[in-house]
């Protein structure tokens, strides 16, 4: 069993396991070379051999305790009838935003998994090449974050359209979240069947909501998603941006809550009894020189709980991150204690 799985279950480990969100990405020269070979981001995601190649690159270079499959949270929306694109600038775009309940009602849960079979194929390839002690993480987007993309049409600064839609059509919006929860549960089950031993759900835009709204609308859908994974026996990590939301996450049926960089680790662990925590160095800290990175990492580690901790960043690693700074972060996490 892997160090990551032990820590997720709050079992004893010799040191915190460490991986980095978006670790297979643009800060690595080997990734940029493979991306150029693929021709486009979507081609890279949808070609199992290339997706497996970039998934393994950061593990080969840094010796992370986990690989996370190279993919994107929007990909499982395609078999639901949603068209999207990834332009070179400005983030992903939904071709036709779903502005109201009529459009939401047309979304259905894919039944056969064929629309995302390439992800399962990439996972199987990676698992076959990873050492047994290195965990493989599958992932999906959370219902709220996916709903935001669908309704806003892309990345949003204030998420005003999706917040207004939620309040204007509360019953229909809850049904939308439930459909997305069911679709993502099926998608994660497919990934686990292919070889993923840990799953993470990304709620990157959770920070746009108040704690009462998140508890009322989103927590039931997240719970619905997570409960459909109960029988798999794999650790479930939920990444939620926004420290103000941590108290409403305590009852989620997951093993780990991953925290953004604005959230105090010790305070969060105190209100999440029985759960491990993950995070949460500011990704911008890795733009600093290695000695500054080492100092920031040591300060973070002073706030971690005695058991049940996974070292990571508080969001995805930035493309401009120097290799030396990423290595400095890892070196400190691995220091004897």
C-alpha positions, 0 to 999 in steps of 0.5 A, a space after each residue: 500500500 502507498 504512503 498516500 493511502 495510509 495518510 488518507 486513512 490517518 494511519 502512521 507514516 514515516 513522513 507526509 506523502 507529497 504530490 502537487 496539483 497540476 504536477 503534470 503541466 507546463 512548468 515541466 520542459 518534458 511536458 511542453 515537448 509532449 504537448 507540442 507533439 500532441 498538437 493540442 491540449 484536447 489531443 493530449 488528453 484524448 490520446 491514452 499513450 500521451 496522457 500516460 506519458 505526461 502523467 508519469 513525467 513528474 513522478 520520474 523527475 521528482 519521485 512524488 508519492 502519487 501520480 494524478 492522471 492527466 485530464 481535465 474536469 470538463 472531459 466527462 461533459 462531452 458524452 453528456 452533449 456539452 461541447 467545449 474548447 480550450 483556446 490558447 488564452 482565456 481558459 476553457 469555453 463552453 460552446 453554448 452556455 446552459 442559461 436556464 432550466 430548459 437547457 439543464 433538463 436535457 443533460 443526462 448521465 452517460 450510461 456506458 462510459 464509452 465517451 471517457 474510455 480514453 481516460 480509463 485506458 490512460 489510467 491502466 497504462 500508468 498503473 502498469 508502469 508505476 511502482 506499487 508504492 506510488 498511488 494513482 489518483 483519478 479525479 473529477 470536477 465537483 457539481 458546483 464547479 461544473 455547473 458554473 462552467 456550464 452556466 457562465 460559459 467558461 471561467 468567471 470572475 464573480 460567478 454572478 450568472 450561476 449564483 443568480 440561476 441557483 437562486 432564481 430556479 432553486 429546485 431545478 438547480 438542485 436537480 442539475 447538481 444531482 445529475 452532475 453528481 451522478 455522472 461524476 460518480 459513474 466517471 470516478 467508478 470507471 477510473 477506479 475500475 481502470 486502476 486509480 487507487 485514490 480519487 479527488 473531487 475538485 470544487 475550485 469555484 466553491 469560494 464564490 458561495 457563502 457557507 449557508 448557500 454551499 451547505 444548502 445547495 452543494 453539500 447534498 450533491 457532493 454527499 450524493 456523489 461520494 456515497 456512490 463511491 462507498 463500496 469502492 474502498 478507495 480514499 476520497 479527497 475533496 478539494 474546496 476553495 474558501 476557508 470559510 466553507 471548512 465547517 460545513 464540510 465536516 459531515 461529508 463522507 470523505 476521508 480527506 479535505 484538501 485546503 486552499 492556501 488561504 486556510 489555516 491547516 491547524 484550525 481546519 483540522 480542528 473542525 474536521 474530526 476524523 478526516 485527514 487534511 491536504 495542502 496548502 502552500 501558496 502556489 505563488 510561494 514557489 515563484 520565490 527563490 528556493 531558500 524562501 520556498 524552504 522557509 515557507 514550507 517549514 512554516 506550513 509544516 509547523 501547522 499540520 496535524 500529528 496524523 492524517 496529513 498530505 503535503 501539497 499546494 493550496 491550488 495548482 502549480 503555476 506554469 512559471 514555477 522554477 524547477 529548483 523551487 518545486 524541488 525545494 518544496 519537496 526536499 523540505 517535506 522529505 526532511 527527517 523529523 
